[in-house]
Amino acid sequence: MVPRYIICEKRNSIRPMQCSNNHNEQMIFFPEASDFIASNTKETIELTRAHSKSFVEDIKKEARNQKLWVSIGVHEQVTNV
């Protein structure tokens, strides 16, 4: 089950991308940690594993649909730490 705030963050990121064609934008910048803000390290690791890939894939899909260059910061799983 995807936590509600992950869904909201995805919606909050995609909505401005969908409005971009109305204003003829070619690129959009989002802040780091646009996918979620966790309350602790354990939650960060769990959410990164479970949801970051689908979040990024949805952003990429919308960027292609809108013909828009996107800069967005998301959590990535680190290996060999």
Secondary structure, DSSP 8 states (H G I E B T S, - for coil): ---HHHHHHHHHHHHHHHHHHHHT--EEE--TT-S---SSHHHHHHHHHHHHHHHHHHHHHHHHHHT-EEE----------
